[in-house]
Amino acid sequence: MQYFDFRSDTVTLPTDEMRKAMAQALVGDDVYGDDPTVARLEEMSAKLLGKEAALFVPSGTFGNQLALLTHARRGDEVIVGDACHIVMHEVGAAAVIAGVQLRQVPSINGSMSLKDINRMIREEDIHYPDTGLICVENAHSSGSVVKLSEMKAIYELASQKKIPVHLDGARLFNAALVLGVPASQIAAYADSIMFCLSKGLCAPIGSMLVGEKAFIDKARKNRKLMGGGLRQAGIVAAAGIVALESMVDRLVEDHEGAKYLAEKLNAIEGITVLEDRLDINMVFCKIRLNHLTEDAFVKKLLDAGIKVNGSEDGEFRFVTNYWTPIEAIEKLVTEIKQILEAK
Ligand SMILES: Cc1ncc(COP(=O)(O)O)c(C=O)c1O
């Protein structure tokens, strides 16, 4: 059975163009620096973000944790938003790999107040850890995009205090589309940026860590330490090149699909879409299931050929992507309506 999958944009499969590029990729041992396809992807990524260098890494989590390890020293404090991916969904890796302490700032849809960040930056004191890094996430996994002015203010404060800023830009290009600026303009307010090739951009594997050359040189060695020195990685980097060349601009279709889906869901009795977080390709909503259990609801959709996740904190999330065209969205709406209306 063929399914339409709204669980995430991580489920996206590579396109035919990617599969062809992968089959034909020129490769070499990238740990020796011999892989021309990886080198090209790294150059493209650095250029696109207006930075000096970039590094291909296996995943977004790997890229974030590598950034923490490379910027900070063991025992440092890293300032992060309290609902960010690094805190919520990276298995506590910051404590294990970089050996840092995460200082969490209250955040609303990814936004943190400058006052709170400033309050959490440590002064010199024999009792205090050093503040080694500030992390921002944009687009945020809540579905929201953080304003450029906010990123600028954080970056200026951090620069003044000589603290580097890392941007978890897993969905950087989604954020850029919403803000109406090139990705480099967002990247200008961070010292390092991780972005994913494997989410809405449909590459099967891989993320990029981007920054100044000295930082990336250090990160390259740390990547090896973390077991991420890949050999003929050009096979997968080739799909990443296609992702950057042909999948960035079309992300707007995912955003439009999400807005359309939100409108249709909101018209169904018992569903409330959280409209304050409808910036990118994610629709969050509360669904009154009446007598139906949540497992039964998810199973009924699955039986109809639609994959969705169960709720988290009482919210369902539907993620539009390249493989959920308008027919898929219509089908999701129709099936949900039927399930909720059935006695
Ligand atoms: C905001 C954010 N950062 C980082 C990641 C980690 O990416 P990966 O799943 O490739 O480790 C994700 C994954 O969904 C994410 O949403």
Ligand as a Chemical Component Dictionary entry (heavy atoms), coordinates in Angstrom:
data_LIG
# 
_chem_comp.id                   LIG 
_chem_comp.type                 NON-POLYMER 
_chem_comp.pdbx_formal_charge   0 
_chem_comp.three_letter_code    LIG 
# 
loop_
_chem_comp_atom.comp_id 
_chem_comp_atom.atom_id 
_chem_comp_atom.alt_atom_id 
_chem_comp_atom.type_symbol 
_chem_comp_atom.charge 
_chem_comp_atom.model_Cartn_x 
_chem_comp_atom.model_Cartn_y 
_chem_comp_atom.model_Cartn_z 
_chem_comp_atom.pdbx_ordinal 
LIG C1 C1 C 0 15.027 21.954 14.784 1  
LIG C2 C2 C 0 15.730 20.642 14.600 2  
LIG N1 N1 N 0 17.029 20.560 14.861 3  
LIG C3 C3 C 0 17.723 19.419 14.708 4  
LIG C4 C4 C 0 17.110 18.279 14.251 5  
LIG C5 C5 C 0 17.910 17.002 14.148 6  
LIG O1 O1 O 0 18.015 16.502 12.885 7  
LIG P1 P1 P 0 18.296 14.924 12.660 8  
LIG O2 O2 O 0 16.986 14.253 12.787 9  
LIG O3 O3 O 0 18.864 14.876 11.272 10 
LIG O4 O4 O 0 19.267 14.490 13.690 11 
LIG C6 C6 C 0 15.740 18.306 13.954 12 
LIG C7 C7 C 0 15.055 17.088 13.485 13 
LIG O5 O5 O 0 13.876 17.003 13.296 14 
LIG C8 C8 C 0 15.020 19.519 14.144 15 
LIG O6 O6 O 0 13.713 19.597 13.915 16 
# 
loop_
_chem_comp_bond.comp_id 
_chem_comp_bond.atom_id_1 
_chem_comp_bond.atom_id_2 
_chem_comp_bond.value_order 
_chem_comp_bond.pdbx_ordinal 
LIG C1 C2 SING 1  
LIG C2 N1 SING 2  
LIG C2 C8 DOUB 3  
LIG N1 C3 DOUB 4  
LIG C3 C4 SING 5  
LIG C4 C5 SING 6  
LIG C4 C6 DOUB 7  
LIG C5 O1 SING 8  
LIG O1 P1 SING 9  
LIG P1 O2 DOUB 10 
LIG P1 O3 SING 11 
LIG P1 O4 SING 12 
LIG C6 C7 SING 13 
LIG C6 C8 SING 14 
LIG C7 O5 DOUB 15 
LIG C8 O6 SING 16 
# 
